[in-house]
Amino acid sequence: MTAERISVIGAGAWGTALAQMLAADGTPVTLWAREAALAAAINNGEGNQPYLPGAALSPSIRATSDLAEAAAADIALLVTPAQHLGHVMATMPAFPHDLVLCAKGIEQGSGRMLHEVAHAHAPGSAIAVLSGPTFAHEVVAGLPTAVTLACGEGPDGDSRAQWQRLAPAIARRSFRPYYSDDVAGAEIGGAVKNVLAIACGVVEGLGLGLNARTALIARGYAEMQRFGEAMGGRTATLAGLCGLGDLVLTCSSTASRNFSLGKGLGEGRAPDELLRDRRTVAEGAHTAPVLAALAAERGVAMPITDAVCRLLEGAPAPAIAQELLARPLAAEGLPG
């Protein structure tokens, strides 16, 4: 059992699942919830019914709505929605030595990757990124899961030293991290796959079949690679758990919030209606426009991402699908 004090900042489905995974063996974990009533319910043994209904939580989890209490740790897993990360960090009174970013997205307005947001608020902390194919309901149930743990962003830039601190603290029998020193690549994979999952959901909602969905995954992965390389990520990283692995998972199941959003769009529902009804966040809806803007600035062709942006603006899904199918024929290694 690890001796490090661990906190999880964010008590949504994913944050609660991570807290339970870490605490299942008796490890004390502090879980920060924005709502005091939710923290009290967790501490009273009622679980987290709003976000993970029916999931049994370990008594080793101590929930709190006091951010200062949660910040008093050696390792903090930041699991707030991507667009809220900057605000939450701005209100934290102190920062642990090791920060692990577990959300997936790009900050709107600034276009910053999340490790850049975190570094701006906590320049003295070592920053890592945890990303990969992870459904919260499977992690909380203790089912086998593998992730990328990209280390080394921060004042010392020592990825191996951070890995040696974090891996024993985070790894469990059914939760296996794999080492990387490509923080940018790990973040890019997680951000782009959310947008592509919306597109795959649209294919499902339109009833276009598995051939079309598989083709979109492959062509979307090519977009991810082009954008990743332009942003300084490595192709090998994007071929791993945090890129291709996560892409396949979230493009294949309605358990993915982004896939479900796309399915609704494909069925003809309005974007505002779909987003208004959601308790949990479909990060791809926020990421798509900033991703498209960053790609355009760098001359990276991302036709699927552009199509998702138009769908989120209210364009009809059948027309957008026909436009993609009517694109000029091209070699497989080229945009098209």
Protein Blocks (a to p, Z undefined) as FASTA:
>chain_A
ZZbdcddedjbfklmmmmmmmmmnopacddddfblklmmmmmnonojmklmghiacdfkb
ccdfbfklmmmcfbdcdfbdfklmmmmmmmpmbdcfbdcdfbdcddehjlpafklmmmmm
mmmbccddddddddfklmmnopacdddddehiajkopaklmmmmmmmmmpcfklccdddf
blklmmmmmmmmmmmmmmmmmmmmnonojklmmmmmmmmmmmmmmmmmmnopafklmmmm
mlmmmmmmmmmcfkbmklmmmmmmmnopafklmmmmpmbdcfklmmmmmmmmmmmmnopa
cfklmmmmmmmnopafklmmmmmmmpccddfkbgZZ
